[in-house]
Amino acid sequence: MMPLNLVNTGESQVIKKIGGNPVVKKHLADLGFNVGGEVCVLSTLGGNLIVKVKESRVAVSDELARKIMV
């Protein structure tokens, strides 16, 4: 298991755990990040990630990406 920010570009991964306080977990769930869901890192830009989750592209900060374990 590793944080999302360490995944190589173009790799699809399954979300295994989401950390953080309840507000952060709710925010990530609203964006489509749920345990068991698939996520793919499309690109990295200045430490931030562009990821594909549930057929949508979402920008995620490095701080949030560290809370998503794949």
N, CA, C and O of each residue as an XYZ file, in Angstrom:
280
protein
N       0.853     -1.179      0.000
C       0.000      0.000      0.000
C       0.897      1.240      0.000
O       1.879      1.311      0.739
N       0.544      2.214     -0.840
C       1.319      3.452     -0.907
C       0.387      4.621     -1.215
O      -0.711      4.420     -1.735
N       0.821      5.840     -0.895
C      -0.024      7.005     -1.193
C      -0.116      7.267     -2.698
O       0.784      6.913     -3.460
N      -1.204      7.884     -3.101
C      -1.476      8.144     -4.516
C      -0.388      8.994     -5.167
O      -0.118      8.839     -6.358
N       0.239      9.886     -4.407
C       1.242     10.768     -5.001
C       2.519     10.030     -5.429
O       3.360     10.621     -6.107
N       2.684      8.759     -5.052
C       3.860      7.975     -5.451
C       3.583      7.069     -6.646
O       4.489      6.383     -7.120
N       2.341      7.054     -7.141
C       1.978      6.195     -8.270
C       2.532      6.792     -9.562
O       2.504      8.008     -9.752
N       3.029      5.938    -10.442
C       3.537      6.391    -11.734
C       2.397      6.846    -12.639
O       1.282      6.328    -12.559
N       2.685      7.809    -13.493
C       1.702      8.326    -14.434
C       1.235      7.215    -15.373
O       2.041      6.443    -15.893
N      -0.075      7.150    -15.577
C      -0.648      6.163    -16.481
C      -1.039      4.849    -15.835
O      -1.645      4.002    -16.491
N      -0.710      4.658    -14.570
C      -1.040      3.414    -13.880
C      -2.410      3.507    -13.228
O      -2.701      4.482    -12.534
N      -3.249      2.511    -13.442
C      -4.533      2.417    -12.738
C      -4.319      1.662    -11.439
O      -3.610      0.656    -11.404
N      -4.924      2.142    -10.394
C      -4.800      1.527     -9.076
C      -6.176      1.463     -8.423
O      -7.087      2.200     -8.801
N      -6.318      0.580     -7.443
C      -7.552      0.473     -6.668
C      -7.327      1.155     -5.323
O      -6.312      0.922     -4.667
N      -8.264      1.988     -4.916
C      -8.158      2.693     -3.635
C      -8.408      1.695     -2.513
O      -9.433      1.014     -2.484
N      -7.447      1.621     -1.585
C      -7.544      0.673     -0.476
C      -7.942      1.340      0.839
O      -8.584      0.720      1.687
N      -7.554      2.615      1.003
C      -7.834      3.296      2.265
C      -7.805      4.797      2.029
O      -7.024      5.293      1.216
N      -8.667      5.518      2.748
C      -8.657      6.978      2.684
C      -8.487      7.490      4.104
O      -9.292      7.194      4.986
N      -7.420      8.271      4.313
C      -7.128      8.792      5.632
C      -7.614     10.218      5.792
O      -8.236     10.783      4.892
N      -7.322     10.790      6.949
C      -7.701     12.171      7.225
C      -8.893     12.249      8.152
O      -9.469     11.236      8.548
N      -9.250     13.483      8.491
C     -10.389     13.688      9.379
C     -11.697     13.497      8.601
O     -11.666     13.408      7.374
N     -12.838     13.434      9.285
C     -14.119     13.189      8.611
C     -14.453     14.204      7.509
O     -15.087     13.846      6.516
N     -14.036     15.459      7.673
C     -14.311     16.482      6.662
C     -13.542     16.169      5.376
O     -14.090     16.285      4.280
N     -12.290     15.780      5.508
C     -11.458     15.427      4.350
C     -12.021     14.184      3.663
O     -12.113     14.141      2.437
N     -12.393     13.182      4.442
C     -12.949     11.954      3.874
C     -14.234     12.246      3.100
O     -14.447     11.694      2.020
N     -15.081     13.104      3.643
C     -16.339     13.477      2.975
C     -16.047     14.213      1.675
O     -16.682     13.947      0.655
N     -15.092     15.138      1.704
C     -14.728     15.895      0.505
C     -14.228     14.955     -0.593
O     -14.631     15.083     -1.749
N     -13.356     14.016     -0.237
C     -12.835     13.070     -1.216
C     -13.941     12.148     -1.740
O     -13.960     11.816     -2.925
N     -14.861     11.733     -0.861
C     -15.984     10.893     -1.299
C     -16.870     11.662     -2.283
O     -17.365     11.091     -3.255
N     -17.064     12.946     -2.028
C     -17.866     13.778     -2.939
C     -17.204     13.904     -4.313
O     -17.892     14.054     -5.322
N     -15.880     13.842     -4.352
C     -15.149     13.907     -5.620
C     -15.139     12.561     -6.348
O     -14.764     12.488     -7.519
N     -15.553     11.494     -5.650
C     -15.608     10.171     -6.277
C     -14.556      9.196     -5.790
O     -14.455      8.087     -6.314
N     -13.770      9.588     -4.795
C     -12.730      8.706     -4.257
C     -13.340      7.848     -3.157
O     -13.561      8.319     -2.041
N     -13.611      6.583     -3.479
C     -14.187      5.647     -2.521
C     -13.331      4.392     -2.486
O     -12.738      4.002     -3.491
N     -13.274      3.758     -1.301
C     -12.500      2.526     -1.149
C     -13.052      1.481     -2.112
O     -14.261      1.260     -2.176
N     -12.169      0.851     -2.850
C     -12.560     -0.140     -3.841
C     -12.700      0.440     -5.235
O     -12.792     -0.303     -6.212
N     -12.718      1.763     -5.337
C     -12.832      2.416     -6.634
C     -11.489      2.462     -7.348
O     -10.435      2.334     -6.727
N     -11.545      2.646     -8.657
C     -10.322      2.696     -9.463
C      -9.935      4.148     -9.721
O     -10.791      5.004     -9.945
N      -8.637      4.407     -9.684
C      -8.104      5.742     -9.934
C      -6.870      5.609    -10.822
O      -6.088      4.669    -10.681
N      -6.709      6.557    -11.734
C      -5.568      6.536    -12.641
C      -4.927      7.923    -12.648
O      -5.613      8.922    -12.866
N      -3.626      7.988    -12.411
C      -2.906      9.258    -12.438
C      -2.616      9.603    -13.895
O      -1.910      8.866    -14.583
N      -3.162     10.724    -14.362
C      -2.968     11.148    -15.746
C      -1.723     12.008    -15.900
O      -0.980     11.853    -16.869
N      -1.487     12.918    -14.948
C      -0.291     13.759    -15.011
C      -0.005     14.394    -13.662
O      -0.867     14.461    -12.785
N       1.216     14.854    -13.522
C       1.644     15.565    -12.318
C       2.118     16.945    -12.740
O       2.843     17.085    -13.725
N       1.713     17.950    -12.004
C       2.080     19.317    -12.351
C       2.349     20.103    -11.075
O       1.425     20.420    -10.326
N       3.609     20.412    -10.835
C       3.964     21.180     -9.646
C       3.607     20.496     -8.349
O       3.278     21.164     -7.368
N       3.665     19.165     -8.323
C       3.331     18.432     -7.100
C       1.868     18.050     -7.027
O       1.509     17.155     -6.261
N       1.007     18.705     -7.806
C      -0.406     18.369     -7.832
C      -0.656     17.307     -8.895
O       0.110     17.181     -9.850
N      -1.731     16.546     -8.723
C      -2.025     15.447     -9.629
C      -3.315     15.704    -10.390
O      -4.262     16.281     -9.857
N      -3.339     15.271    -11.634
C      -4.582     15.192    -12.394
C      -4.890     13.703    -12.468
O      -4.106     12.929    -13.016
N      -6.028     13.306    -11.919
C      -6.377     11.894    -11.876
C      -7.722     11.655    -12.544
O      -8.566     12.547    -12.628
N      -7.895     10.437    -13.011
C      -9.169     10.026    -13.587
C      -9.849      9.134    -12.566
O      -9.317      8.097    -12.171
N     -11.027      9.552    -12.146
C     -11.802      8.764    -11.189
C     -13.256      8.810    -11.644
O     -13.810      9.887    -11.865
N     -13.868      7.646    -11.782
C     -15.253      7.532    -12.245
C     -15.505      8.306    -13.533
O     -16.463      9.075    -13.621
N     -14.659      8.109    -14.519
C     -14.781      8.742    -15.843
C     -14.728     10.269    -15.808
O     -15.183     10.918    -16.749
N     -14.184     10.850    -14.748
C     -13.997     12.301    -14.642
C     -12.536     12.595    -14.342
O     -11.833     11.792    -13.729
N     -12.097     13.766    -14.789
C     -10.742     14.209    -14.446
C     -10.844     15.163    -13.271
O     -11.651     16.092    -13.271
N     -10.011     14.918    -12.270
C     -10.036     15.707    -11.036
C      -8.615     16.119    -10.696
O      -7.691     15.310    -10.782
N      -8.438     17.389    -10.307
C      -7.142     17.862     -9.824
C      -7.099     17.662     -8.308
O      -8.023     18.044     -7.591
N      -6.015     17.058     -7.840
C      -5.863     16.771     -6.412
C      -4.522     17.323     -5.948
O      -3.495     17.112     -6.594
N      -4.539     18.027     -4.831
C      -3.289     18.569     -4.290
C      -2.426     17.430     -3.753
O      -2.913     16.332     -3.483
N      -1.151     17.715     -3.608
C      -0.212     16.730     -3.078
C      -0.640     16.304     -1.678
O      -0.537     15.130     -1.323
N      -1.116     17.252     -0.892
C      -1.541     16.970      0.481
C      -2.712     15.963      0.510
O      -2.707     15.022      1.304
N      -3.707     16.173     -0.361
C      -4.830     15.242     -0.422
C      -4.402     13.893     -0.998
O      -4.875     12.846     -0.555
N      -3.516     13.921     -1.976
C      -3.061     12.672     -2.597
C      -2.351     11.779     -1.585
O      -2.381     10.555     -1.712
N      -1.723     12.369     -0.599
C      -1.034     11.580      0.437
C      -2.026     10.839      1.342
O      -1.658      9.862      1.994
N      -3.264     11.295      1.383
C      -4.282     10.659      2.227
C      -4.999      9.518      1.530
O      -5.742      8.769      2.163
N      -4.780      9.381      0.220
C      -5.420      8.318     -0.560
C      -4.412      7.190     -0.747
O      -3.409      7.352     -1.443
N      -4.681      6.065     -0.131
C      -3.773      4.918     -0.200
C      -4.260      3.920     -1.243
O      -5.431      3.543     -1.273
N      -3.316      3.499     -2.106
C      -3.656      2.539     -3.168
C      -2.797      1.292     -3.036
O      -2.928      0.364     -3.834
